[in-house]
Amino acid sequence: MRAEFDLVTCQRKLKDAGRFVYIDRVKKNPHFLKYIPASLGYVKQALERLPEHASLYEMLKRYVPEWNQ
């Protein structure tokens, strides 16, 4: 059950981050950009509990430099 929750967390929080960028770039409203680090933090935490998805974690690390620290 926890694994399913973590997978849903990854999907929803990645969607959130994308939507925040969309709102900034298309709607010209940067207000939600400040929530991207928290959303990506939830994704990182969830993926750290999902070793079977290590390849996704490694791929995302290329695009989220903060995860390499």
Secondary structure, 3 states (H helix, E strand, C coil): CHHHHHHHHHHHHHHHHHHHHHHHHCCCCHHHHHHHHHHHHHHHHHHHCCHHHHHHHHHHHCCCHHHHC
